[in-house]
Amino acid sequence: MSRKACVIGAGPNGLAAAIVLAQAGLQVEVFEAEPTAGGAARTLELTQPGFLHDFGSAVHPWVVGSPFFSTLPLADYGLQWIHSPAPLAHPLDDGTAVVLERDLYDAEAALGSDGKTWRELMFPFVERWSEFAPEVLRPVHLLPRCPILMARLGWYALSSARSLVRRFGNPRTRALFAGLAAHSFLSLDESLTAAFGLLLGVSAHAVGWPIPRGGSQSISNALCAHLAKLGGRVKTAARVESLSALPHYDVTLCNLTPRQLLRVAGDRLSPSYQHHLKNYRYGPGVFKVDYALSSPIPWKARECLRAATVHLGGSFEGIAASEEAMRKGQPADRPFVLLAQPSLFDATRAPQGKHTAWAYCHVPHGSKVDMLGKLEDQIERFAPGFRDCVLARRVFSPADLESMDANLVGGDIGGGAMNFRQFLFRPTWRQYATSTKDIYICSSSTPPGGGVHGMCGYHAAKMALSQIEL
Ligand SMILES: Cc1cc2nc3c(=O)[nH]c(=O)nc-3n(C[C@H](O)[C@H](O)[C@H](O)COP(=O)(O)OP(=O)(O)OC[C@H]3O[C@@H](n4cnc5c(N)ncnc54)[C@H](O)[C@@H]3O)c2cc1C
């Protein structure tokens, strides 16, 4: 009789964990609260029929660069990648845009006087991506496999984006780096922000920032299909309220954040472990809008049409001010907006001639402030006439996001704040293990944190397999 495993939550990490367990020969059942598997990697008709919108993740360097997902035959289940001609565009108030080219040498040429500095910053990591990615996408280790490279990253981890950009002479390059570093949800004066910006830039050059044909649901569908091939089952519309309501499993992996883990398994966890989970800190939230559009976005800088991702915030100082306000618990006047325009490169996303856009800005945790006007003002700033192209919009406050995926607590898309403590010990010093031998946590509240890479699920399942007596 093979052993039975249960996974709660069919997000990318839950599905990764389920696949690792099924590969090891366990009978795996996944319980998913929502009607469709995928968690924050789902694609839904959120505005009008025929317009496919990514509910959560849209751009996927961490899937193609994932040491685990890249070993799976996901293309056999229909997953296809599309690379826009450039990964990223960053428009400025003078009507031009800085464009990040995927090829590092093209980027060097495009960034002019800062090109050499950019290349020298990125090159050591880009060149050794295949050794580097497994190291950064796992718990911090005292004895890394590429110590010099990791020491170099560690040095940047101590620095802020503001200090790193001093090496760039051109304000355009400083603005470009600010947009990358702001993915951290931290103030650009905080440590870790330089390393965040660096990692995002390195990923663009090493593996690109591709979008999946058909949307992020194609990733989740491929993972589910592969799991089914291995004998695993996903039950949707099956929210787990308490582990005690489930039949016996030899091991349970929870694709949940600490607050939910306490709710479903609290009575089986030790008081001190419960105390640690209660002290876990969530991060800021996002305010998101999905658009059905009558035409492509009318960018002032036409170069923006070359990139699936566009960062809207102008100068380094503008983006820094936005993130500083968010950290202080205030809505930014001119929020930094992350925008994706997938239908320019993937015709399956919208009816012929029509388009979609996906945009969000950072807001304080659980914020109830309506940011729609300010978010659209930022788009209009670089694309006058944008509002005239809007056929329909769907607005998600942090609470709306959480209502469609319970892991998005207070609109936090990263599974918890990324401060030094939670960078090292996430969600507790036990990482994937809990105080109970047969219960593990495998969501983005464990190392390495947010993003669609499946590595939280992978490492949790490996730990579970090594520790339970099978
Ligand atoms: C708006 C937004 C934009 C993003 N953009 C990107 C991006 O471009 N690129 C990128 O790499 N990442 C992006 N992310 C982050 C990425 O989507 C997440 O980090 C990733 O999905 C985390 O995976 P997970 O499996 O840990 O959790 P989730 O994807 O959140 O999955 C958790 C699952 O558990 C289920 N669940 C919760 N409670 C229960 C319960 N009690 N019983 C049963 N099921 C339950 C939920 O319904 C959900 O399906 C974005 C996220 C959001 C929301």
The ligand as an SDF file (V2000), in Angstrom:
LIG
                    3D

 53 58  0  0  0  0  0  0  0  0999 V2000
   -1.6910   40.8060   -8.4390 C   0  0  0  0  0  0  0  0  0  0  0  0
   -0.5180   39.8770   -8.3830 C   0  0  0  0  0  0  0  0  0  0  0  0
    0.5320   40.0190   -9.2880 C   0  0  0  0  0  0  0  0  0  0  0  0
    1.6090   39.1440   -9.2590 C   0  0  0  0  0  0  0  0  0  0  0  0
    2.5680   39.2170  -10.2430 N   0  0  0  0  0  0  0  0  0  0  0  0
    3.5220   38.2620  -10.3220 C   0  0  0  0  0  0  0  0  0  0  0  0
    4.3340   38.1330  -11.4780 C   0  0  0  0  0  0  0  0  0  0  0  0
    4.1450   38.8530  -12.4630 O   0  0  0  0  0  0  0  0  0  0  0  0
    5.2940   37.1590  -11.4800 N   0  0  0  0  0  0  0  0  0  0  0  0
    5.4770   36.3010  -10.4310 C   0  0  0  0  0  0  0  0  0  0  0  0
    6.3600   35.4310  -10.4770 O   0  0  0  0  0  0  0  0  0  0  0  0
    4.6880   36.3730   -9.3340 N   0  0  0  0  0  0  0  0  0  0  0  0
    3.7020   37.3120   -9.2690 C   0  0  0  0  0  0  0  0  0  0  0  0
    2.8370   37.3410   -8.2150 N   0  0  0  0  0  0  0  0  0  0  0  0
    3.1290   36.4970   -7.0210 C   0  0  0  0  0  0  0  0  0  0  0  0
    2.7680   35.0410   -7.2310 C   0  0  0  0  0  0  0  0  0  0  0  0
    1.5390   34.9080   -7.8960 O   0  0  0  0  0  0  0  0  0  0  0  0
    2.7130   34.3500   -5.8720 C   0  0  0  0  0  0  0  0  0  0  0  0
    3.9290   34.5790   -5.1860 O   0  0  0  0  0  0  0  0  0  0  0  0
    2.5040   32.8490   -6.0160 C   0  0  0  0  0  0  0  0  0  0  0  0
    1.2810   32.5660   -6.6640 O   0  0  0  0  0  0  0  0  0  0  0  0
    2.5270   32.1850   -4.6480 C   0  0  0  0  0  0  0  0  0  0  0  0
    2.2140   30.8330   -4.8070 O   0  0  0  0  0  0  0  0  0  0  0  0
    1.5910   29.9720   -3.6260 P   0  0  0  0  0  0  0  0  0  0  0  0
    1.3410   28.6390   -4.1990 O   0  0  0  0  0  0  0  0  0  0  0  0
    2.4470   30.0700   -2.4190 O   0  0  0  0  0  0  0  0  0  0  0  0
    0.2170   30.7140   -3.2290 O   0  0  0  0  0  0  0  0  0  0  0  0
   -1.1530   31.0570   -4.0810 P   0  0  0  0  0  0  0  0  0  0  0  0
   -0.7590   31.1840   -5.5060 O   0  0  0  0  0  0  0  0  0  0  0  0
   -1.6830   32.2200   -3.3980 O   0  0  0  0  0  0  0  0  0  0  0  0
   -2.0020   29.7790   -3.8810 O   0  0  0  0  0  0  0  0  0  0  0  0
   -2.5840   29.4340   -2.6540 C   0  0  0  0  0  0  0  0  0  0  0  0
   -3.7890   28.5610   -2.9330 C   0  0  0  0  0  0  0  0  0  0  0  0
   -4.2890   28.0170   -1.7050 O   0  0  0  0  0  0  0  0  0  0  0  0
   -5.7130   28.0600   -1.7600 C   0  0  0  0  0  0  0  0  0  0  0  0
   -6.2310   28.0180   -0.3930 N   0  0  0  0  0  0  0  0  0  0  0  0
   -6.0920   28.9550    0.5660 C   0  0  0  0  0  0  0  0  0  0  0  0
   -6.7150   28.5560    1.6990 N   0  0  0  0  0  0  0  0  0  0  0  0
   -7.2470   27.3400    1.4470 C   0  0  0  0  0  0  0  0  0  0  0  0
   -7.9930   26.4060    2.2360 C   0  0  0  0  0  0  0  0  0  0  0  0
   -8.3110   26.6520    3.5080 N   0  0  0  0  0  0  0  0  0  0  0  0
   -8.3910   25.2440    1.6560 N   0  0  0  0  0  0  0  0  0  0  0  0
   -8.0610   24.9570    0.3700 C   0  0  0  0  0  0  0  0  0  0  0  0
   -7.3580   25.8200   -0.4080 N   0  0  0  0  0  0  0  0  0  0  0  0
   -6.9420   26.9890    0.1190 C   0  0  0  0  0  0  0  0  0  0  0  0
   -6.0000   29.3610   -2.4690 C   0  0  0  0  0  0  0  0  0  0  0  0
   -7.3280   29.3980   -2.9900 O   0  0  0  0  0  0  0  0  0  0  0  0
   -4.9420   29.3240   -3.5630 C   0  0  0  0  0  0  0  0  0  0  0  0
   -5.3870   28.6380   -4.7050 O   0  0  0  0  0  0  0  0  0  0  0  0
    1.6930   38.1530   -8.2620 C   0  0  0  0  0  0  0  0  0  0  0  0
    0.6290   37.9850   -7.3570 C   0  0  0  0  0  0  0  0  0  0  0  0
   -0.4880   38.8140   -7.4410 C   0  0  0  0  0  0  0  0  0  0  0  0
   -1.6520   38.5820   -6.5280 C   0  0  0  0  0  0  0  0  0  0  0  0
  1  2  1  0
  2  3  1  0
  2 52  2  0
  3  4  2  0
  4  5  1  0
  4 50  1  0
  5  6  2  0
  6  7  1  0
  6 13  1  0
  7  8  2  0
  7  9  1  0
  9 10  1  0
 10 11  2  0
 10 12  1  0
 12 13  2  0
 13 14  1  0
 14 15  1  0
 14 50  1  0
 15 16  1  0
 16 17  1  0
 16 18  1  0
 18 19  1  0
 18 20  1  0
 20 21  1  0
 20 22  1  0
 22 23  1  0
 23 24  1  0
 24 25  2  0
 24 26  1  0
 24 27  1  0
 27 28  1  0
 28 29  2  0
 28 30  1  0
 28 31  1  0
 31 32  1  0
 32 33  1  0
 33 34  1  0
 33 48  1  0
 34 35  1  0
 35 36  1  0
 35 46  1  0
 36 37  1  0
 36 45  1  0
 37 38  2  0
 38 39  1  0
 39 40  1  0
 39 45  2  0
 40 41  1  0
 40 42  2  0
 42 43  1  0
 43 44  2  0
 44 45  1  0
 46 47  1  0
 46 48  1  0
 48 49  1  0
 50 51  2  0
 51 52  1  0
 52 53  1  0
M  END
$$$$
